[in-house]
Amino acid sequence: MSGLAKVLTSRGFVKTSGMGLLILLIWLVLGNWLGLGTTVCLIATSGVLVLYSAYLMWDQAKAAKNASNLEKSIWEQSEDQKSGVRPERREEIDNLRRQLSASIEKLKKSKLGGGRKGAAALYALPWYMIIGPPAAGKSTAIRNSGLEFPFGTDREIQGVGGTRNCDWWFSSSAIMLDTAGRYMTEEDYQEEWSAFLEVLKKNRRHQPINGVLVCISIADLVNASNDELEWHARTVRKRIDELTQRLGLRYPVYLIFTKCDLINGFVEFFQEFSRTEREQIWGTTFSKEQLDDPNPKGVFEKEYQSLYNGLISARFARLSPGIKREDRSAIFAFPMEFLSGKDNLSFFVTKVFQPNPYQESPIFRGFYFTSGTQEGVPIDRVIQSMAQAFGLEPQGKEQFNPEIQTKSYFIKDLFTEVIIPDKRLVRPNSRAAKSKRLFNIGIAAASLVVLVILILGMSQAYFRSKAQIESTRDEVAQFKTSTFRPGNPANTLARLNILLARINTLQDPPFFMFGMDRSQALLEPMQKLYFRQLRAFVQANFLQPLQVRLSNPAGTRGDAYDDLKTYLLLTSESTHLRNDERSRKYLTQHLGKLIDPRDLGIAMPHIEYFVEVFPGAVAEGLAE
């Protein structure tokens, strides 16, 4: 995965992007669509940031609590173990507990696990289970893994309680639990081990463990009979299935063939490698397509053959003139020695990783060849088989020269470039995966529906807004070119009806306009036009008749009083209409008396609107 891809898929980037998108939506919805102003948007943004900060604090507190629960469970199990043994063994358990406690305390005082405080490190750091027989070279591999052991020790700490048959390794990048003591036994302390796994599942719910390392000496396999291979494969698969069933998730399984220096010619072939070359990976990490392949045997054999072809290609480069004759023979034969173990290793891989319709299949992440130290007698299968074919006595191999400096081969990058970066490769089991898949399909379908609705809504809003602008522009143009006729109130009222209907529409736009509503921009010019037309109508049909009646009173004194009050409310005393409901009601009634009864029905909405809105419109500059 490239650096950019790692950044784009990191939790920090996803969280930051999500927060940015949420804040953008706040400003878009509250500010643009609902028009609630900058202050409201700032308050909403601040509220979101406060809630997010509270979530981060809660998440840290939860991580620390889960780590505390995990530690507490270990000590409770150790107390149960102590109470169930003979008195002379209790001191031994106390010593083991003190060693484990000291390592955990040092871990808690550190700042590990992606920047989390050390109190949560047991929760924050990835956990790996190591499966394999004792003396398989697991400890040597971990010591040469390139991981940092910040507590002044790179040695295992023997467990207690549910992990009494296991060894703990605390590094700054991961916690590794070597379950070698459980490789041979199944029933011993099964209840405590199951309880420990339940604690892991409860307090590290999403990722109880992050992977399984199967470490087995290649010498135990290449010289083994089919029955022995079957036993090893069945034991490993049983341990993997146990973890899968207990924890309810599927994990990447890394098959590590250790002690490859026992293949004759290994040391001679690679001894001239630089340190960087010796730290690289010799093996295969499977692609996504290979991980999903139901035929692990075929995938393994294809990649094994590729490694063999690589050895053949590099063989002549290794055969430099300065090399001793016996070393040249070993180098030349090494690819064939490597290939000779293919059948046994393929048999083992098939038995361990073959899909089972009644059980969850492990995720076969890859297979790797390593050597942590060079000791023991190398295996010379090719020469032995040739000697047997000709009836000769095979020459015995000598042990490695103890004076030769031992080196580690093909370990560091395996841990630092594959295993640790793979820490989020945990998958749910089939049932959970199906539920998650259905959930994701539902989310995708809902998102698609929302997207379609959004696109259709925005399209409809755009065309609706465009039509509204065009029709409003046409109405304004029509009124600007028409002539006002004072003597024809019915014609004027019809024109006012059109304007008032348009104003009411602009004042109450559809809610879902997706930021494309231009009603407010059109409302003010429409109001000005309407009030100008309404003012002319009031002048011609109310003020002028009132002036005539006040100049030549023909009715009673009460009628003259009503005319005068009405006239004043329309002119110098119009401010009373803004705060006096009785004055507005009075004016509405008396203006209705001045209009032709035939036009009263169509005129009354404009009279009421005029009395209700006109004084405020004058104050706001929308009318004169």
N, C-alpha and C positions, 0 to 999 in steps of 0.2 A: 504494500500500500504506500502510495506516494505521500510526501509530507503534507501536500495540500489536502489530499483525501483524509488523512488523519485529523487535520484541523477541522475540516468540514463535518466529520462524523464524531468529533469529540463531544462529550456531554456539556462542557463549558460553552462551546460554540452554539450547540443546539439551544441551551437555556438562554444565552444572550440573544440569539436570533428570535426566539419565542417572545422574550420580553420586548424586544424592539418592535416586533409585529403587533403585539398587544397594544403598546403605546401608540403605534401608528393608527390602529383601528379606533382607539379612543378619540384621537384628534379628528379622524375622518368622520366617525359617527356623531360624536357630540358636537364637534366644531363645525364640520361642513354640512352634514345632513340635517342635524337638529338645530344648528345655529345657536348653541348655548354660550358661546363666548370663550375667551382665553382663560378667564379665571376658573370656570368650571372644569375645563380641560386640564389645567394645572393641578387642581385639587384631585381630580380623578387619577392623574398620572402619579401624584404623590402617594395616593392611597394604594395603587398597585405596587409601587416600589416598597412601601412599608410592609405590605402583605408578603411580598417576595422575600424581603429581609427576614421577616418572621418565619417564613417557611425554611430558609437556610438555617436559622438558629434551631428550629425544631428538628431539622434533618441531622444537624450535628449532635444535638442532645439524644436523638434516637439512636444514632450510631454508637455514641458512648454508652448508652444504656444496653444496647445489644452486646457490645463488647464486654461490659460488666457482667451481664447474665451468662455469657459464655465462660468467662473466667470463674464465676461463682459455681457453675455447674461442674467444672473440672475439680475444684477444691472439694465440693460435696461428694463427688465420686471417690476422690482420694481418701476422704474420711471413712466412707463405707468400706473401701478396700482395707484401710488400716484396722478397722474394727473386726474384720473377718479373717485376720492372719494371726499366726502365733506371735507371742510377745517379742521373741528375739528378732523377728523380721520388721517390727514396727519402726525401729530406728532407721533401717534401710529405706523404708518408705518415706520417713521424714526427710532424710537426706535428698532423695529424689524430688520430693515436693519442694524443698528449699531451692534446689538447682532450677527447677522449672519456674518457680515463683520469681527468682532473681532475673531470669531471662525475660519474663513477661513484664516485670516492673521496669526493666531497662527499655523495653519496647514502648511502654506507656509514657515514659519520660522523653521519648524521642518525638520527632515531628515527621511521621511517615505517612504512607498511604495517600499520596496525591495531595499533600498539603494539609491533611487533617491533623488535628492534635493527637498526640500519642495515646491519649485515653481511649480513642476509638480505633487504634491501629489493628487490634484483633479483628475488628469488623471491616476496616477499610482495605487492608492488604489482601491480595488474592491468596487462596489456599490451594495447594496441590497435594494429592495423595500419591504415594509412590508404592507400586506393587512389584513384588519380585522376591525370589528366594534369598535367604541370607548369603552373605559373601558374594554377591553378584556385582560388586563394584559400585554400588549406589552412593555410598559415602564419598568415595574418591571422585565420582562424577560431580557431586554437589560442591565439593571443595574446589574443583577446577571449573566451576560453572561461570565464573566471572561476576557472580552476585556479591554484593557487599555485605559483610557481617559486621555491623557497627558496634557490636557489644564486646569486642575484644576476643571473640572466639569464633572459630569456624568448625566447631564440633557439634555433634548431635547431643540433645538433652533427652534422657530417657523419660517416657511419659508415666503418668500415674492414672489410677481410676480406669475409665473406659479406654484410655490410651496406654495402658500399662505395658502392652506388647509392641508399642510403637516408639519411634524416635522423632523428636521435634528438631527442626532446623529453622532458625529465625534469621532472615536476611532483611535488608532495607527495601527489597522489592517484592518479597513473597514469604509466606509461611509454608513449609513443606513438612509433611507428616509421612514418615517412612513406616509402612505397615508390614515390614518384613516378618515380624514376629507372628503375624496372623496368616502368613502364607501357607504354613504347614497345618495350622490348627483352625478349626471352625467353631467348635462348641465352647471352648474355654472362654470365659468372660463374655459370651455372646450378648447377654442381656445388657451388660455395662457398655459394650461397644455400640449396640443399637441405641441405647439411651444417649450416648455421645453424638451419634449421627442425628438423632432427633433434635438435640440442642442446636447443632449446626443448622439444620433445616429451619428451625424456628427463628433463630437470631441472625441468620444470613439467608433470608427467604429466597431472594432472587438468584443468588449464586452461593449455595452452601459450600461448594468447592468449584474451582475454576478449571480443573483438568486432572487427568490421571496419567502418571508416568509409569509405564511398564518397563522395568529394567531387568534384563536377564543376560547372563553370560553367554556369548555365542558358542563357547565350548560346551555348554550344557545342552545345546541343541544340535550342533553339526555332528556330534558323535553319538547322539541318542537314538535309541530304537523307536519304532512307531509307538509302542506302548508308553515309553517314557515321554515322547513328544505329546502324546494324547493326555497324559497326566498333567504335564506342565500347562498345556493349553486349557484343559478343563479347569484347573485351579485358578489360572489368571481370569478366565471368563467368569467363573463363579464370583471372584472378588469384584469384578467390574459390575456384574449384574446385581450384586449385593448393594453397592453404592447407588446404582441407578434406581433400584426398587425402593430403597430406604429414603433417598433424597428426592425422588420424583422428577429428576431432570436428566438430560443426556449431556455428557461432557466430552471434550476432545481427549482422545487417548493417543499418547505418544509412545510408540514402541522403540525402545532404545536397546540395541544389542551392544553390551559392554564387553570389555576385555578382548577387543578385536585383535590386540597384539598377539593373541594365541593362534591366530591364523598365520601359518608359516609364510614369511616374506613381508608381513605388514610393516615391521619396524624398518627393514632394509628399504622398502619401497618409499616410505614417507619420511625417513630420518633427515633428509636434506631440506625438508620444508622449513620455511621461516616461521616465526611465531604467529604472524598474521595468517599464514596459510594453515597452520595447525589449529587455529581457532575457528576456521570456517566450518560449514556444515558438510558432512559427507552422508548423504541420504536423500530422502525425498519428502517434501511437504506437499500433500495432495491439494489439487485445485478443487473448486466447488463442484465441478462436474465429476471429478473422481470421488469426492466424498459421498455423492449421491449414487454412485455406481453400486449395484447390488452384488457385484462379483469381486470381492476383495482379492481373491486369488489371482485373477487376471490382471488387476491393477498392480498388485505387488510384483508379479513376475515381469510385467512390462517395464516397470521402473528399475527393478533389479538388473534386468538385462541392459538397460541404459547405463547403469553404474559400471557394469562389467565392460561395456564398450568404451566407457571413459578410461578405465584402467588400461585397456589395450592401446588406446590412443596415446596415453601418457607413458607407457612402458619404455619405449625406446629413449625418451628424454631422460629417464631415470638411469639408463645403462651407460653412464659416462665411463671413459677409459680408466679413470683412476680408481674405480671400485674393485674390491677384492673378488676373486673368482667365485668363492662360495656365496658372497653377497649378490653377485650378478646372477647366479643360478636361482637364488631365492626371489630376486626381483622379477626375473623372467617368468617364474612359475606362479607368482602371487596372483595374477588375474585368474588363472585356472584354479588355484586354491580357493579363491573367493567364489568362483562359479560352482565349485563342487558342493558348497553348502546350500545351494539354491533350493534343492528339493526339500530338504528338511525344514528350512526356514519357511518355505511356501506352505508346507503341511501345517506348521505351527500357526502361521498367520490365518490360514483358512479356518482352522478349528476355533481360533479366538474370535475372529471377526465375522464369521459366516452369519448372515441374517437368520433370525429365528422368528417364525410367525407368531409364536406364543410369548415372546419376550422382546423388550426393547433392544435394538441393536446399538452397540457402541459406535461413536464417531471415530473412525480410524483416521487420525489426522496425518500420520506419516510414520516412516520408519527411518532409523538413523544408526550409524555405526560409530562407536567411540572407543577410546582407550585412555584410561586415567593413569595407569602406571604399568610398567613392563616387568612382569615376573611370572614364573611358571615355565612349563615346557610347551613350545609352540606345536600346533597340530599340523602334520604334513600328510594330508589325505591323498594328494595326488601321487606322491612317491610311494606311499603305502599301498595304494591300489595297484600301481605299476609293479611293485615288488611281488605282491600277491599273485598278479597275473602271470609272472614269469617264475614263480616258485622260489623267489629269493627271500632272504631274511632282511627285512627293512632295517636301515641304520637308525639307531636311536638318536633323538635330538637332545642337545644339551640345553640346560636352562640358560636364561639370559645372563650375560656377564654383569655381576653386581656392581662393577666399577663404571659401567655405562650410566650416564645421567638419564634418569627417567623423565619423560615428557608427557604432557596430556595432548590427546589428539581429538579434534572435531567435537569439542564439548561447549566452549564458551558461547559461540554464536547460536547454538541450538537453544540455550536458555535465554540469552539476551535479545535475540532477533526473532525467535519463533514462539517459545513457550510463554514468556512473560507478556509480549504484545498480544498473544491470543487470549488474554484473560477474560474477554467478554464474549467468547465463542460458545458459551453454555447455551443449550437449547432446551425447550420444554419437551416432555415426553409426548408420545403420540396423541394421547387424549387432550393434554393441555395444548399441544400444537394445533390440533383440530379446532379447539375452542378459540385459540388465538387467531387462527386463520379465518374462521368465521367472523370473529370480531373485526379483524382487519378488513375483510371483504365488506362487512357492514359499514365500517367507517369510510372505506373507499367509495361504496355506493352512495352513502349519504353525502360525502364530499362532492361526488359527481352531480348528484341531484341539486345540491346547493349551488354548485358552479353553473349548471344549466339555468337554474332559476335566476342566478345573479346576471348571467349574460342576457337572458331573455328580458329580465327586469330592466337592466341598463339600456338595452335596445329599445324597449317600449318607452322607457322614461325619456330617452333621447328624442324619439320621434314625437312623443306627446309634447315635450317642451318645445321642439321645433315648430309643431303645429300651433301651439299656443302663442308663440312669438309672432308667427306669420299672421294668424287671425287677429291678434291684438294690433299689429301694425296696420292691417287692412282697415280695421274699425277706426283707428286714429286718423288714417288718411281720409276716410269717408267723412268723418266729422269736420275735419279741417276744410274740406272742399264744399260742404253743405252750408246753406244760409239759414240763420235762425229767424223764424217767423213768429213774432209776438202774438199775433192774432190767431194762431193755430195751436192751442195748448195740447191737443191730442197728438199732433205730429211731434211736438217737443217731448211729450211724455214717452212716446214710443222710442225715441232716440235715447232718452234717459234710462229707459228700461234695459236697453242693450248695454249701456255703460255700467249700470249698477250690477247687472248680472255678471259682467266681466270682472268687476271689482270683487264681488262676493267669491267668485271662483279663484281669483288671485289671493284673496285673504285666507282661503281654506284649501291649499293645494293637497294633492294625494300624498300620503305619508311616505311611501317608498318611491322616492325619485332618485335614489342612489347618487346624490350630490349634483344632479343635473337640473334641479328646479331653479328657474329664473323668475319666479313669481314676484319676489321682493323688488327685483330690478324693474319690473313692468308696473308694479302697483302704484308707485308714486306718480309717474306721468299720467296714468289712467285716472287717478284720484284728482289730479289737478284739472284734467280735461272735464271730468264729471262735475266737479264743483264750479268750474267756470260756466258750464252749461246750466247747472242747477241754479246758480246765482242769477243768471239771466232770466230763467223761468220765474224765480221768486220775485225778481224786480218787476217783471211784466205782469204777473198774475196776483201778486200780493202787495208789494210796496206801493206801486203806482195807484191801484184801486184804494188802498188805505189813505194815501195822501189826498186823493179826491174826496173821499168820504169825510176826512177830518176837516178839509177846507169847506165843505158844504154839508154839514150834518143834517141828516133827514130823519133820523130815528130818535129814540129816547135817549135820555142822559146815560142810561146803562149801556146802550149800544155804543155811544160815543166813548164811554170809558173803556169798553172792551177793545174798540178800534185803536185807541191811544196806547193801551197797554200792549196790544199785539205789535203795534208799530215800534214801540220802544224796545221790546224784546228782540225785534229783528234788526235793530240798529244800535243805539248807544248803550242799551242795557242787556246786550246779548250775553254778557259774562254770567248773568244769573242762570242761564240755561246749563252751565257746566256742572253746577252743584245743587241745583234746586229741582227736584223731581216734579213738584207741583207746577212750577213755571213751565217745564217742558210739556207736561200734560195739558196745561191751559193753552199753550201756544198751538199744540197739535190740534186741539178741538176747534179753535177759532180760525185757524188756517183752513181747516176742512170746510168751514161754513162759507169761505170766500171762493171756493172752487165750484165750477159747474157740477151739479149732481151727476151728470152723465160721465164726467171724467174723474169722479171722486175715487172710484175703485182703483184705477190705475195710478192716480196721483198720490193716494195715501201712503204707499211704501216710501215714496220720495220725500213726502212731508215728514214722516217719522224719522227717516234717515237724516234729513236736514236738521231737524230739531235735536237729534241725539248726537250727531257727529260734527255738524258745521262749526260750532263755536271752537271746539278743539282743533279743527282743521285750520281755522284762522290763526290760532295761537301757534300752530306748528308750521305755518307758512304754506300750507297746501291750498288755501283759499284766501280770497281777499274779502 
